[in-house]
Amino acid sequence: MNRALPVVRLRVPTDEDAVAWHRIFDDPDVMEFHGGRSAELSVYEELTARQRRHDAERGFCLWTMVDEAGTVIGFTGAQPWPQDWGPKGEIEIGWRLGRAYWGKGYVTAAARQTLERVRAARVAEVVAMVNARNTRSIAVTERLGMRLAEVFTTPASRQQGHCYRLPLHAR
C-alpha cells in the first residue's frame, strides 16, 4: 500500500503534554504491550521532564506527536534502552499512539522523522524492541526498513519479544 502519509509534527514534550499523554493512553488497547493498564499522571510528568533533558543533552528524545489540527496524538522518538537486559545502552526508537489515531499512518510518518533526527545527531544504529504479538509495531519496523536481529524472552513478563535493528550510517 502506497498511500500518502498524514502530516504530523514532532515537538519536545511540555508539562501540558504529560496530561495529554495520560488522557490518550488511558485505554487498555493502547497499553496492551505496556503493562496492560494505565499509568498514573505522575509517570507521564516524570517522563516528559526526562525527555526534555534527553533532548537538551543528546539532541533527541521521545517527542510529542501533533496532528495537522494541533492535537496531541501520542509520542515517538529515541532514547537509550534503559533495561539491564537486551541491547543495554543502545538507542531504541519507539512510539505510542492514541487509539483514535491507529491505522492512519501517523506512526510511520513520525518514526521516519525520528530516524532523520537521530541520524542528524550522529547515532550510528537504532533498535526497536517489540512484543512478538504486536503486529502493528512490527509492521512499522518493516516499513522503516528495520530487520529482525534477535528473538528473546522478556525477564519480567516471560513474553516473546523481537529486537529489530537499522544501521543509520555507512560504516
N, C-alpha and C positions, 0 to 999 in steps of 0.2 A: 504494500500500500504506500503510495507516494503523495499523500495529502499534504497540503500546506500546514506548517506548524503555527500554533497561535502565538500572538505577541505576549511575551512575558518579560518582566523586568526584575532584576535582582538588586537587592539593596542590603546593606549592613543592618542587622536587626536592631530595632529600637525597643525601649521599655514597653511601649504600647503593643509591639508585636508579640510579646510574651502572652498578653491577654488574648490576642487574636489566635495564636497557635493553640493555646489552651482550649479555646472555643471550637475551632475547626477540627482539632484532633480528638475531641471528646466523642468518639464514635468507635464501637467495637470492631467494625470492619477496618478502619484506619489503623487501629492499634493491634490487629491480629498478630503481626510479626514483631511487635514491640512490647511484649509483655502482656498483651491481651486486654489491658484496661487503661483507662485514662490516668494521666499523671496529674499531680497537684499543680496549681498555678506556680507555686514556688520553684518547681522543677524547671518550668519554662523561663521564669525570671532569671534563674542562675544560668540556664543555657544561653539565653540571649546575651547576658553580660559576658559570658565566656567567649561567645562568638565575636563580640566587639573587640575583645583582647586579641583573639586569634587574627582578626583582620589587620589590626594595628601592628602586630608582631610579625606575621607571616605573609600578609597580602592576600589571604583567603580565609574563608570561614564557611559556616552554614548560613547562606544568605536567605533573606525573606523573599519569597516569590510573590509578585504582584501582577495581577492580570491587567488587561487593557483598560478596564474601568477603574483601576486603582485599588482593587480589593485584594487583601492578603489571602492567598490560597494555599500556602504551605511554605516549605523551605527546601533548598538544595544547596549543595556545596561540598567542601572538603575539609578534613581535619585529620590529625594523626590518629591512627587506630589506638583506642585507649586501653584495650584489654591486655592481660599478661599472656594470652594465647593468640594464635593466629598471626597475622602479619604485623607484629608489635612494632610500633614506631613508624610504619609506612603510612602514606597518605591515602585515606579512604574517601571516596566520593559517596554521597548518599542523598536521599530525598525522602520527603513525606508530604503528602498532598491531601487536602480535604476531600472527603468522599464525593461531594457535588462536582468536583473537577476531574474525576477519573475518566480515562478513555478519550481525552480531547487533545492529547499531545503536549500538554504543559510540561510534564516531567522531562520528556525528551528534549524539548526546546531549551528548558532551563539547564539541564545536565550538559548540553552542548556548550552553553555559555560558561558553565563551571569548568569544563575542560580547557576552554580558551584562557580563562583567568588563571588556572593553576599552571598551565603551560607558560604563561607570561611571568609567573612567579618562580620559574625555573625548576618546577617539580619534574623529575625525570620519568616517573611512572606512578600510576594510581591503581588502587584496588577497590573492589566493591564486594562487601561481604553480604550475601543474600541467603535467606532461608530457602531451602530447596523447594518448598511448596509455594513460594511467592512468584508465581508465573508472570505477574505484571512487571515486577522489578527485573526478573531475568530477561524479559523481552526488551526492556530499556537498555540493559547492559549490552545485549546483542546489537541493538540499533546504534549504540555508541562505538561498536567495533571491538568491545572487550571480549576476551577469550577465557573460558573456564580453565583455571590453573590448578585448583585443588578442591577436593571434596572433604569435608570434615564433620565432626560431631561437636556441637557446642557443649562446653563443660556443664553449664547450669541447667539448661533445658533438655539436654541429650537429644536435640533435634539435628537432622542433617542440614548442613549449610554448604554453600558454594563460595569460593573465592575467585573472583574474576580479576583479570589484570589487563592494563593497557599502557604500553610504553608511550610517552609523550614526546620524547626527543630521540633523534638518531644517536646511537652510542658509538 
